Amino acid sequence: MENWRAYISVDPNICHGQAVIAGTRIPVFVIMDNLAAFISPEEIIKSYPTLTLDGIKAAMAYAAELTKERVLEIRA
């Protein structure tokens, strides 16, 4: 998704400045946690009716961008 920036908002007055889906208080990390738990996008939308499939795609694109900038240490 090339225009993910149109769907993601960061405002220090909303959810303590965490990245959220624009126009909502749904943090990107909540969407990613649900996807990582193998919850389908359709089920996530049922839980968060103000969320759209484009919002989920934008969250995934945003998360993908973050992985390009930061590496977490992995211990064996």
Secondary structure, DSSP 8 states (H G I E B T S, - for coil): -TTGGGTEE--TTSGGG--EETTS--BHHHHHHHHHTT--HHHHHHHSTT--HHHHHHHHHHHHHHHHH-------
